[in-house]
Amino acid sequence: MKKKGIIILSVFVAILAVLTIAYVVLKHNETPNRVLYNVYSDIAIWGVVIWQIVVIVFGILLWIKVFKDVPRPALYIGRGMTLIICLCALIFLADKWLNLFLDDGDYVVMEKDDYILIKHIGYNDEGSYSIWSKDGVFYRKYGINIGYYEDSVVEGIFYAYVNGFEDNSVIDLENLDNTGVDISEEQKKEYELLNKFIEITEDTYPEKFQRGLYWQEKDCADNSIGTTQVPIIDENGTQDMSWFCENICDWLKECLEEVPYEDAPWLYKEISIAMPSVSGSFDPSPYISGKYDRDALYEALYDFVDGKLTSADYPVKNQSYGMLEFVDNGGDEYLQGIEPDCSYTTKDGVTYGMLPVDRAAGSNYYCLVAYKKAGDKPSEINENPFNGMGGDAKWIEFIDDTNLGFACLTYSGGDEGMLFRTEDGGKSFAQVNYPSAKVKLPDGTIYNPFVIPEKVWVEDGNLYLLVGQSPWSGDYYSEELGKHPSGLYVSHDDGMSFEYVGEQ
């Protein structure tokens, strides 16, 4: 009985070993960015690894002990095969788990609630996207792969998934007639207008303007249908406001030509705008009812988006950030041979550098490291400081050698720029928006010429930001100053938000 019990137990452990391998494979395929995001997930990883090793060792011992009386050469063949199988299993598992940590072909583009947008870089440097949702300590793929689109389109799709919105399709009036539901002529006309509005909108987004578009059905008391479809259009951030407002104006003008405001005013009561970390609803009807006033519509949109982007709720101000502390974690030989694109050196001689560790579609992707002197093995601080965004890192600065710091990443060939902020010494960064300077052109169009953050500094207890113009398209000239100016901004909350001061 004892021997029989041991054999049964051996079979049971072998089954557990197979299930564990299957579990590892599944979790490997379901983990975004090949990284698990917190200590609980790390515990889950190593728990499975240790368990698998224990299972394999236990299986070897059982074979040696239980089957010791098996006649030769079957004993040697069996033991040899067991060792080979266990060794292959260990190598297989090691490869899978190493890939979880070392594969840098994926990037986290956006995070919201328990959802993550992942960009996958292929061999041809093209990027496809997928959305993941948190399931316990792991992340699971949510829905289907998004595939290959412009970033702005994908971010709109991500916003729609997170908020439970679905793609829209026009109403099939012929099938509606066959349902047996009585549809009045007025309702048919309203459905036709709605279908036309949807058709024009979906021909515009993303085909013409490469922006994400989704829809939300809402109750409507102003038509006989009882509902309407509200378009949700993606906006890319502070530096994109001019193009975004132009796109909205062009789209509404085209809609009004085919679906006049007087025929369906309920279609023009709301536009939902998805912005980084915030969203809002804009009512265009005051600017298109009666007569289409493009200038007034553009300016109102611009003010609305600018106000939303720069008034997001921020965490409570951290009054004590602490001083930067260098931690030597052994360094990395691979990183040792890479020159930083930009760096900051403390008074103690420790250098913090942005190393370009990958390149895709003309953009660099960075790793933030620290080292005491040139030639040392860099210690990694943040493997993805710009949160999956690519471009060219222009500068990094820590305020008075504290954990409060800022960095600039340019993109679109250096034509646009983004400001990032950290308050934990570079272990994490968040993008910071700053308000538009609202320069008005002779044709009445307003825009922000200051798009490249240049430097930050502290003076009289306030933090200042200087933002310059694009070196390629920045042609705004100040007659008063007699030069192409930069924009000066001030922050009273350590760079979590800024106010525009003026030209300099």
C-alpha positions in Angstrom: 0.0 0.0 0.0 2.8 2.3 0.9 4.4 1.8 -2.5 1.1 2.1 -4.3 0.4 5.3 -2.4 3.7 6.8 -3.4 3.1 5.9 -7.1 -0.3 7.6 -6.9 1.3 10.6 -5.3 3.9 10.6 -8.0 1.3 10.6 -10.8 -0.5 13.4 -9.0 2.6 15.5 -8.7 3.4 14.9 -12.4 -0.1 16.2 -13.3 0.6 19.2 -11.2 3.9 19.8 -13.0 2.2 19.7 -16.4 -0.5 22.1 -15.2 2.1 24.4 -13.8 3.9 24.5 -17.1 0.6 25.3 -18.9 0.0 28.0 -16.3 3.4 29.6 -16.9 2.9 29.6 -20.7 -0.6 31.2 -20.3 0.6 33.8 -17.9 3.6 34.5 -20.1 1.3 35.2 -23.1 -1.0 37.3 -21.0 1.5 39.6 -19.3 1.8 43.0 -21.0 5.3 44.5 -21.5 6.7 41.2 -20.2 6.8 42.8 -16.8 4.5 42.3 -13.8 3.8 45.6 -12.1 4.0 45.2 -8.4 5.5 43.2 -5.5 2.4 41.0 -5.3 2.8 40.0 -8.9 6.5 39.3 -8.3 5.6 37.1 -5.4 3.2 35.3 -7.7 5.9 34.8 -10.3 8.5 33.4 -8.0 6.0 31.3 -6.2 5.2 29.5 -9.4 8.9 29.2 -10.3 9.8 27.8 -6.9 6.8 25.4 -6.9 7.8 24.1 -10.4 11.4 23.4 -9.2 10.1 21.6 -6.1 7.8 19.5 -8.3 10.7 18.5 -10.6 13.1 17.7 -7.8 10.3 15.7 -6.0 9.7 13.8 -9.2 13.4 12.9 -9.6 13.6 11.7 -6.0 10.4 9.6 -6.4 11.8 7.9 -9.5 15.1 7.1 -7.8 13.4 5.8 -4.6 10.3 4.1 -5.9 11.6 2.5 -9.1 15.0 1.4 -7.7 14.1 -2.3 -8.2 13.3 -1.9 -11.9 15.7 -4.2 -13.8 18.5 -2.8 -15.7 18.9 -1.4 -18.3 15.3 0.0 -18.0 16.3 1.6 -14.7 19.1 3.6 -16.2 17.1 4.5 -19.3 14.1 5.6 -17.1 16.3 7.6 -14.8 18.2 9.2 -17.7 15.0 10.2 -19.5 13.6 11.6 -16.2 16.7 13.8 -15.7 16.6 14.9 -19.4 12.9 15.8 -19.2 13.3 17.7 -15.9 16.3 19.5 -17.3 14.4 20.5 -20.4 11.5 21.7 -18.3 13.8 23.8 -16.2 15.4 25.4 -19.2 12.0 25.9 -20.8 10.7 27.6 -17.7 13.8 29.7 -17.3 13.5 30.9 -20.9 9.9 31.9 -20.3 10.5 33.7 -17.1 13.6 35.5 -18.4 11.5 36.7 -21.4 9.0 38.1 -19.0 11.6 40.4 -17.6 14.0 41.0 -20.6 11.7 41.4 -23.6 11.6 45.2 -24.3 9.6 45.1 -27.6 6.4 46.2 -25.9 5.6 49.6 -24.3 3.0 50.9 -22.0 1.4 53.8 -23.8 -1.5 54.7 -21.5 -2.9 53.6 -18.2 -6.3 54.3 -16.7 -8.1 52.5 -13.8 -7.2 48.8 -14.2 -6.6 49.1 -18.0 -3.3 49.4 -19.9 -2.7 50.2 -23.6 0.3 48.3 -24.9 2.2 49.1 -28.1 4.0 46.1 -29.7 7.0 46.9 -31.9 7.5 44.4 -34.7 10.5 43.4 -36.7 9.7 46.1 -39.3 9.5 48.8 -36.6 5.8 49.1 -37.0 3.6 49.2 -34.0 0.4 47.4 -33.2 -1.7 47.8 -30.1 -3.7 45.8 -27.6 -5.6 46.6 -24.4 -5.2 44.7 -21.2 -7.2 44.6 -18.0 -6.0 43.7 -14.5 -7.2 40.4 -13.2 -5.9 39.8 -9.7 -2.2 40.2 -9.8 -1.9 39.6 -13.5 -3.1 41.4 -16.6 -5.3 39.8 -19.2 -5.8 40.8 -22.8 -9.1 42.7 -23.1 -11.1 42.2 -26.3 -9.2 41.9 -29.6 -6.0 43.4 -30.9 -6.4 46.9 -32.1 -3.9 46.4 -34.9 -1.9 49.0 -36.8 -3.2 52.6 -36.5 -1.9 56.1 -35.7 -1.3 56.7 -32.0 -4.2 59.3 -31.8 -6.7 56.7 -33.2 -5.6 54.1 -30.8 -5.8 56.3 -27.8 -9.4 57.1 -28.7 -10.2 53.4 -29.0 -8.6 52.8 -25.6 -10.7 55.6 -24.1 -13.8 54.0 -25.5 -12.9 50.5 -24.1 -12.2 51.9 -20.6 -15.5 53.8 -20.5 -17.6 51.0 -22.0 -18.4 52.7 -25.3 -18.9 50.6 -28.4 -18.3 51.2 -32.1 -21.3 52.6 -34.0 -23.1 51.5 -37.1 -25.9 53.2 -39.0 -29.5 52.2 -38.5 -30.8 49.7 -41.1 -34.2 51.3 -42.0 -35.3 48.3 -44.2 -34.8 45.8 -41.4 -36.4 48.2 -38.9 -39.5 48.2 -41.1 -39.5 44.3 -41.0 -39.4 44.1 -37.2 -43.1 44.9 -36.9 -42.5 48.0 -34.9 -44.5 51.0 -36.1 -42.1 53.7 -37.3 -43.6 57.1 -38.1 -42.5 59.1 -41.1 -40.9 61.7 -38.8 -38.9 59.0 -37.1 -37.7 57.6 -40.4 -36.6 61.1 -41.4 -34.7 61.5 -38.1 -33.1 58.1 -38.6 -32.0 59.1 -42.1 -30.5 62.3 -40.7 -28.7 60.4 -37.9 -27.3 57.9 -40.4 -26.0 60.7 -42.6 -24.4 62.4 -39.6 -22.8 59.1 -38.6 -21.6 58.4 -42.1 -19.9 61.8 -42.5 -18.3 61.6 -39.1 -16.9 58.1 -39.7 -15.6 59.2 -43.1 -13.8 62.0 -41.3 -12.5 60.2 -38.2 -10.1 58.5 -38.5 -9.7 58.5 -42.3 -9.0 62.2 -42.8 -7.7 63.4 -39.5 -6.3 60.2 -37.9 -8.1 60.6 -34.6 -9.9 58.0 -32.5 -13.7 58.0 -32.8 -16.3 56.2 -30.7 -20.0 56.8 -29.9 -22.2 57.0 -26.9 -25.9 56.6 -27.1 -27.8 59.0 -25.0 -31.5 59.8 -24.3 -32.9 62.7 -26.2 -36.1 64.5 -25.5 -35.7 66.8 -28.6 -36.6 64.2 -31.2 -39.2 61.5 -31.8 -36.6 58.7 -31.7 -35.9 59.3 -28.0 -32.2 58.8 -28.3 -29.2 60.3 -30.1 -25.6 59.3 -30.8 -22.8 61.5 -29.3 -19.4 61.3 -31.0 -16.4 60.9 -28.8 -13.3 62.3 -30.5 -9.8 61.9 -29.2 -7.5 64.9 -28.5 -3.8 64.4 -28.1 -2.7 67.0 -25.5 -1.6 70.6 -25.1 0.5 70.8 -28.2 -2.3 69.4 -30.4 -5.0 71.9 -29.7 -4.7 74.0 -32.8 -5.0 71.0 -35.2 -7.7 69.5 -33.1 -9.9 72.7 -33.2 -9.3 73.0 -36.9 -10.4 69.4 -37.4 -13.6 69.9 -35.4 -14.5 73.1 -37.4 -13.9 71.4 -40.7 -15.9 68.3 -39.7 -18.9 70.3 -38.4 -19.0 72.4 -41.6 -19.2 69.3 -43.7 -21.9 67.8 -41.5 -24.0 71.0 -41.7 -23.8 71.0 -45.5 -25.4 67.6 -45.6 -27.5 67.7 -42.3 -28.5 71.3 -41.7 -28.8 72.5 -38.2 -32.5 73.4 -38.6 -33.4 69.9 -39.7 -31.7 68.1 -36.7 -30.6 70.6 -33.9 -30.4 67.6 -31.5 -27.4 66.2 -33.3 -25.4 69.3 -32.6 -26.0 69.7 -28.8 -22.9 67.8 -27.6 -19.4 66.7 -28.7 -17.6 64.5 -26.2 -13.8 65.1 -26.2 -11.4 62.5 -24.8 -8.2 64.1 -23.5 -5.2 62.7 -21.6 -6.5 61.9 -18.1 -9.6 64.1 -18.5 -12.7 64.3 -20.7 -15.5 66.8 -21.3 -18.5 67.6 -23.3 -18.6 70.7 -25.6 -21.8 72.3 -26.9 -21.2 73.7 -30.4 -24.8 74.8 -31.0 -24.3 78.5 -30.1 -21.8 78.9 -32.9 -23.6 77.0 -35.7 -27.3 77.8 -35.1 -28.6 80.4 -37.5 -25.2 81.0 -39.1 -22.0 79.0 -38.9 -19.4 81.2 -37.1 -16.1 79.4 -37.6 -13.9 81.9 -35.8 -16.1 81.9 -32.7 -16.4 78.1 -32.7 -12.7 77.7 -33.0 -11.9 80.1 -30.2 -14.5 78.6 -27.9 -13.2 75.1 -28.6 -9.6 76.2 -28.0 -10.5 77.8 -24.6 -12.5 74.7 -23.6 -9.8 72.2 -24.4 -7.0 74.4 -22.9 -9.0 74.9 -19.7 -9.6 71.2 -19.4 -6.1 70.1 -20.1 -4.6 72.5 -17.5 -7.1 72.1 -14.7 -6.9 68.4 -14.1 -6.9 67.3 -10.4 -3.4 66.7 -9.2 -2.2 64.9 -6.1 -1.7 66.8 -2.9 1.5 68.8 -3.0 4.5 67.0 -1.6 6.3 69.5 0.6 9.3 67.3 1.2 10.7 65.5 -1.7 14.0 64.4 -0.1 17.5 64.4 -1.7 18.6 62.3 -4.5 20.3 59.1 -3.3 22.5 57.0 -5.6 21.9 53.3 -5.2 24.4 51.0 -6.9 22.5 47.9 -8.0 25.4 46.2 -9.7 25.1 48.0 -13.0 24.5 46.6 -16.5 27.3 45.9 -19.0 24.9 46.3 -21.9 24.0 49.9 -20.8 27.7 50.7 -20.2 28.4 51.2 -23.9 25.5 53.6 -24.6 26.0 57.4 -24.5 23.2 59.4 -22.9 21.3 61.8 -25.1 20.9 64.1 -22.1 22.1 64.1 -18.5 22.1 65.8 -15.2 25.1 65.7 -12.7 24.6 66.4 -9.0 27.0 68.3 -6.8 28.3 65.0 -5.6 29.3 64.0 -9.1 26.5 61.4 -9.7 25.2 61.6 -13.3 21.7 60.8 -14.3 21.4 60.0 -18.0 18.7 59.2 -20.5 20.1 56.3 -22.6 18.5 55.5 -26.0 18.1 51.7 -25.7 15.7 51.1 -28.6 14.6 52.8 -31.8 11.4 52.3 -33.8 9.7 54.3 -36.5 12.2 57.1 -36.3 11.9 57.5 -32.5 14.1 56.6 -29.6 12.9 54.9 -26.5 14.8 55.6 -23.3 16.1 54.1 -20.0 17.0 56.4 -17.1 20.2 55.4 -15.4 22.7 56.7 -12.8 26.5 56.3 -12.4 29.2 58.0 -10.3 31.8 58.5 -13.1 32.2 57.9 -16.8 32.9 54.3 -17.6 31.1 52.9 -14.6 28.3 50.3 -15.2 25.1 52.4 -15.1 22.5 51.5 -12.4 19.0 51.4 -13.9 16.5 53.7 -12.3 13.6 53.6 -14.8 13.4 51.3 -17.8 10.6 53.4 -19.3 10.7 57.0 -18.1 8.5 58.4 -20.9 5.7 55.9 -20.3 6.1 54.2 -23.7 6.4 57.4 -25.7 9.1 57.8 -28.3 11.1 60.8 -29.5 14.3 62.6 -28.6 15.1 63.3 -24.9 16.4 66.9 -24.8 17.2 67.5 -21.2 16.7 66.3 -17.6 16.9 68.4 -14.5 16.5 67.8 -10.8 15.7 70.8 -8.6 18.5 71.4 -6.1 19.5 67.7 -6.3 16.2 66.7 -4.8 13.9 63.9 -6.0 11.8 66.6 -7.8 12.8 66.6 -11.4 11.7 67.4 -15.0 12.5 66.1 -18.5 11.7 67.1 -22.0 10.9 64.7 -24.9 10.5 66.0 -28.4 8.6 64.2 -31.2 7.4 64.7 -34.8 11.0 65.3 -35.9 11.6 67.8 -33.1 8.6 69.9 -34.1 6.7 69.3 -30.8 7.6 68.6 -27.2 6.3 67.2 -23.9 7.2 68.0 -20.3 7.5 65.2 -17.8 7.7 65.5 -14.0 9.0 63.2 -11.3 9.0 63.5 -7.5 10.7 60.2 -6.7 14.0 60.7 -8.2 13.0 59.4 -11.7 11.5 56.1 -10.6 8.2 57.3 -12.2 7.3 60.2 -14.5 4.0 61.9 -15.4 3.3 64.2 -18.3 2.5 67.8 -17.3 0.4 70.1 -19.4 0.8 73.9 -19.4 -1.7 76.5 -20.7 -1.6 78.0 -24.2 -0.1 81.4 -24.8 -3.1 82.1 -27.1 -1.4 84.1 -29.8 -3.8 85.4 -32.4 -2.9 85.4 -36.1 -4.0 88.1 -38.5 -6.8 85.8 -39.8 -8.2 85.5 -36.2 -6.9 82.0 -35.6 -5.4 81.5 -32.1 -2.7 79.0 -31.4 0.2 78.2 -29.0 3.7 78.9 -30.6 5.5 77.7 -27.5 5.8 73.9 -27.9 9.4 72.9 -26.8 10.1 73.0 -23.0 13.6 74.4 -22.6 14.4 74.6 -18.9 13.0 74.8 -15.4 14.4 76.7 -12.3 13.4 77.9 -8.9 13.4 81.6 -8.0 11.8 83.3 -5.0 10.0 80.2 -3.9 8.3 79.6 -7.3 9.2 77.2 -10.1 9.6 78.7 -13.6 9.4 77.0 -17.0 10.7 78.5 -20.2 9.2 77.1 -23.4 10.6 77.8 -26.9 9.3 77.6 -30.4 9.8 74.7 -32.8 13.2 75.0 -34.6 11.4 74.0 -37.8 8.0 75.7 -37.8 8.4 78.3 -35.1 8.0 81.5 -37.0 6.2 83.7 -34.4 8.0 87.0 -34.2 7.4 89.7 -31.5 7.8 93.2 -32.8 7.8 94.5 -29.2 10.8 92.3 -28.2 12.4 92.4 -31.7 12.9 88.6 -31.8 11.3 85.2 -31.9 10.3 84.9 -28.2 9.9 82.1 -25.8 7.0 81.6 -23.4 7.5 82.0 -19.6 5.4 80.0 -17.2 5.2 80.0 -13.4 4.1 77.2 -11.0 3.1 77.6 -7.4 2.7 73.9 -6.7 6.2 72.5 -7.7 5.4 72.0 -11.3 2.1 70.1 -11.1 0.4 73.0 -12.9 1.5 76.2 -14.6 0.3 79.7 -15.3 1.3 81.6 -18.4 3.3 84.8 -17.5 4.2 86.2 -20.9 6.8 86.4 -23.7 10.5 86.6 -23.0 
